[in-house]
Amino acid sequence: MNLSTSIGKLRLLAILEGISYLLLGITMPLKYVMDIPEPNFIVGMAHGWLFILYIIFCLVCIYKYKWSFLSSALALFASLVPFGTFIADIRLFKLESVKVQEDQ
């Protein structure tokens, strides 16, 4: 994963955003079942920022690498589905990063 490229940063954000999404699955029961809201606040805040950054970097990569409509829609939709960003990283972003490395 080359963090000097936009696609490399997007791949890292996809993994972090996916992890934060899954952590919400742990902190939500803590908040509503066990009445412990603090972890949900922290994870929720982190997830919110990571989600926004993921969408911004998707838009940057869509513009910079001239992705097709289908690739663009899949990249953006992946953030709404659990495990979606992990799948997008494997099936879309990894392939795009190889293309970018070949072009350099």
C-alpha positions as CSV (number, residue, x, y, z in Angstrom):
1,M,0.0,0.0,0.0
2,N,1.7,3.2,-1.3
3,L,0.5,6.1,0.9
4,S,2.1,8.6,-1.4
5,T,-0.7,8.2,-3.9
6,S,-4.4,9.2,-3.5
7,I,-5.5,5.6,-4.1
8,G,-3.1,4.4,-1.4
9,K,-4.6,6.8,1.1
10,L,-8.1,5.8,0.0
11,R,-7.2,2.1,0.7
12,L,-6.0,3.0,4.2
13,L,-9.1,5.0,4.9
14,A,-11.3,2.2,3.6
15,I,-9.8,-0.2,6.1
16,L,-10.0,2.2,9.0
17,E,-13.6,3.2,8.1
18,G,-14.6,-0.4,7.9
19,I,-13.0,-1.2,11.3
20,S,-14.8,1.8,12.9
21,Y,-18.1,0.6,11.3
22,L,-17.7,-2.8,12.9
23,L,-16.7,-1.3,16.2
24,L,-20.1,0.5,16.2
25,G,-21.6,-3.0,16.3
26,I,-19.9,-3.5,19.7
27,T,-20.5,-0.1,21.2
28,M,-24.2,0.3,20.3
29,P,-25.2,-2.6,22.6
30,L,-23.0,-1.1,25.3
31,K,-24.9,2.1,25.0
32,Y,-28.4,0.8,24.7
33,V,-28.4,-2.5,26.7
34,M,-25.8,-1.8,29.3
35,D,-26.2,2.0,29.6
36,I,-22.5,2.7,28.9
37,P,-22.6,5.5,26.3
38,E,-18.9,6.7,26.4
39,P,-17.4,4.1,24.0
40,N,-20.2,4.7,21.5
41,F,-19.5,8.5,21.6
42,I,-15.8,8.0,20.9
43,V,-16.2,5.3,18.2
44,G,-19.1,7.2,16.7
45,M,-17.1,10.4,16.4
46,A,-14.1,8.6,14.9
47,H,-16.4,6.7,12.4
48,G,-18.1,10.0,11.4
49,W,-14.8,11.6,10.5
50,L,-13.4,8.6,8.8
51,F,-16.7,8.3,6.8
52,I,-16.3,11.9,5.6
53,L,-12.7,11.5,4.7
54,Y,-13.5,8.2,2.8
55,I,-16.1,10.0,0.7
56,I,-13.8,12.9,0.0
57,F,-11.0,10.6,-1.0
58,C,-13.4,8.6,-3.2
59,L,-14.4,11.8,-5.0
60,V,-10.7,12.8,-5.4
61,C,-9.9,9.4,-6.9
62,I,-13.0,9.4,-9.1
63,Y,-11.9,12.7,-10.6
64,K,-8.2,12.0,-10.7
65,Y,-8.2,8.5,-12.1
66,K,-11.4,9.0,-14.2
67,W,-13.3,6.0,-12.8
68,S,-16.3,4.7,-14.6
69,F,-19.8,5.4,-13.2
70,L,-20.1,1.8,-12.0
71,S,-16.7,1.9,-10.2
72,S,-17.6,5.3,-8.7
73,A,-21.0,4.1,-7.5
74,L,-19.5,0.9,-6.0
75,A,-16.8,2.8,-4.2
76,L,-19.3,5.2,-2.7
77,F,-21.9,2.6,-1.9
78,A,-19.3,0.4,-0.1
79,S,-19.2,2.8,2.8
80,L,-22.9,2.1,3.6
81,V,-22.7,-1.7,3.9
82,P,-20.9,-3.6,6.7
83,F,-17.7,-5.1,5.3
84,G,-18.3,-3.1,2.1
85,T,-15.1,-1.0,2.3
86,F,-13.0,-4.2,2.8
87,I,-14.5,-5.7,-0.3
88,A,-14.1,-2.5,-2.2
89,D,-10.4,-2.4,-1.2
90,I,-9.8,-6.0,-2.4
91,R,-11.9,-5.8,-5.6
92,L,-11.6,-2.2,-6.7
93,F,-8.9,-0.1,-5.0
94,K,-6.2,-2.8,-5.1
95,L,-6.7,-3.2,-8.8
96,E,-6.7,0.6,-9.3
97,S,-3.5,1.0,-7.3
98,V,-1.8,-1.6,-9.5
99,K,-2.9,0.4,-12.6
100,V,-1.5,3.6,-11.0
101,Q,1.9,1.9,-10.3
102,E,2.1,0.6,-13.8
103,D,1.5,4.1,-15.2
104,Q,4.3,5.6,-13.2
